[in-house]
Amino acid sequence: MIKKHDILISKFIGNTPLRHCDALSTRYHTNIFIKEEFHNLGMSAKDRPALFMMEDAIARKKIKPGGIFVEASSGNTGLGITLIAKKLGYLAKIFVSQSCSKEKIDLLIKAGADIEICENSNGLHDFNSTQFRAQSFASMHPNAYFTNQYYNTQNIRAHYKTTGPEIWEQTDGDITHFIAGVGTGGTISGVGRFLKEQHTDINVWGIEPSGSILGHFVKHRTLPTSIVPFDPIEGIGRNFIPGSFDADYVDHIFQVNCQETKRVAKEYYNQTGIRVGFSSAAVMASLDSYIDRMDFAPTDTVVLFFPDHGDRYISKLYNDNIRRPHTSSNMTTF
Ligand SMILES: Cc1ncc(COP(=O)(O)O)c(C=O)c1O
C-alpha cells in the first residue's frame, strides 16, 4: 500500500534541483552549485524535517488523527508543519518569534496555522521563548504533540536520509565543499554526516551571524564565557547549543554580519534580478568575506545550500530604494 508520506516525499518534498551558478563560479574561479530548496511544498528546506518529525510521531502513536502539531519556529518549519498537517488531517499551532518576517507570518496564517508571537527564541530555559511556550502549550492540551525541532533526532535524520544523498548523486560524488547556514543545526549535521561517510575529505562549513556561539562550540567544545545577542539573520544563529546540532560532522563555522549580508543580497539582486533568502545571502556573504581562507581550487565542486527564497524577505531585504533590474524575476533559479 502506498502511504500518504511516500506520496508527499516523492511529489512535493525533496528531490530539489542543484543548479550551476555561472555568476558565482566566474567570480570565485571555481565550480559553484546551488541547492534550491524553495522548490519544496512550503518553499523551504524545513519541509523535510517537518515531515520526518510528524510521520515519526504518528507512527509512534504520540498523536491521534485530528490532533494538534505544535512547533517553535522562525517560520519555515512552522509552514511545513501547517501544510503537511492539513494534508494528513491534523491541526497546527505555531509559536514564532517577533523577529519573524511579515511575509512568513502572513503565509502561516493563510495556510491555516494558529500562531502565537513570542518575545524570543532563546531556548527552553527562557519563559518568553517560542520553545518554552510551545512545550507548555503541548503539555497542557490532550492530543497535541510538540515536534521540538531543536531536540528531535528526526531533524538530522531527514537531511541524512534525503538532502545528503540527493547532493551526492547530483554531483556524481564530486562534491568537495558543502556550505550551509546553521540554526537548529539539522541541515549541516545530517548532510555533513552523510557526505563525510562517503568521503571524509569533503569540507563541511557552516555560516552563522556575528555573536552566535555555534562556531565557538565547534572549535573549543565549550560555551563562550559571555553570551551576547547575535546579529538578526532570520533562521540562523543561536545562543545555546541545540540537540539537533552535531559538531562532529562540521569542520568550521564562519561568521558574517547582518549589514554585509543585506549588502550582498541587494548587490546580487541588482546584478541578476534574483532575490535570495536572508540566510542564503549570508552564505553568499561568507564567500565575499573569507574567499582567501576558503582557498577554492578551479576544479573544486562547491555546493551552497539555499533553504528558501527572497520573496519571504521583501520587507527586510529588498524594499528600500534599490534599483530594479531589467529582468524582473520572481521564482527565478540561480
Ligand atoms: C531560512 C533558514 N535558513 C537556515 C535555517 C537553518 O537550518 P537548520 O535549522 O537546519 O540549521 C533555517 C531554519 O529554520 C531557516 O529557516
The ligand as an SDF file (V2000), in Angstrom:
LIG
                    3D

 16 16  0  0  0  0  0  0  0  0999 V2000
   15.7640   30.3970    6.2240 C   0  0  0  0  0  0  0  0  0  0  0  0
   16.5040   29.4130    7.0660 C   0  0  0  0  0  0  0  0  0  0  0  0
   17.8380   29.2880    6.8780 N   0  0  0  0  0  0  0  0  0  0  0  0
   18.5670   28.4370    7.6270 C   0  0  0  0  0  0  0  0  0  0  0  0
   17.9810   27.6760    8.6190 C   0  0  0  0  0  0  0  0  0  0  0  0
   18.8520   26.7880    9.4320 C   0  0  0  0  0  0  0  0  0  0  0  0
   18.6660   25.4310    9.1230 O   0  0  0  0  0  0  0  0  0  0  0  0
   18.8770   24.3650   10.2550 P   0  0  0  0  0  0  0  0  0  0  0  0
   17.8070   24.6170   11.2790 O   0  0  0  0  0  0  0  0  0  0  0  0
   18.7230   23.0560    9.5900 O   0  0  0  0  0  0  0  0  0  0  0  0
   20.2190   24.5790   10.8440 O   0  0  0  0  0  0  0  0  0  0  0  0
   16.6050   27.7900    8.8480 C   0  0  0  0  0  0  0  0  0  0  0  0
   15.9640   27.0420    9.9100 C   0  0  0  0  0  0  0  0  0  0  0  0
   14.8320   27.2610   10.2890 O   0  0  0  0  0  0  0  0  0  0  0  0
   15.8430   28.6630    8.0450 C   0  0  0  0  0  0  0  0  0  0  0  0
   14.5120   28.7970    8.2050 O   0  0  0  0  0  0  0  0  0  0  0  0
  1  2  1  0
  2  3  1  0
  2 15  2  0
  3  4  2  0
  4  5  1  0
  5  6  1  0
  5 12  2  0
  6  7  1  0
  7  8  1  0
  8  9  2  0
  8 10  1  0
  8 11  1  0
 12 13  1  0
 12 15  1  0
 13 14  2  0
 15 16  1  0
M  END
$$$$
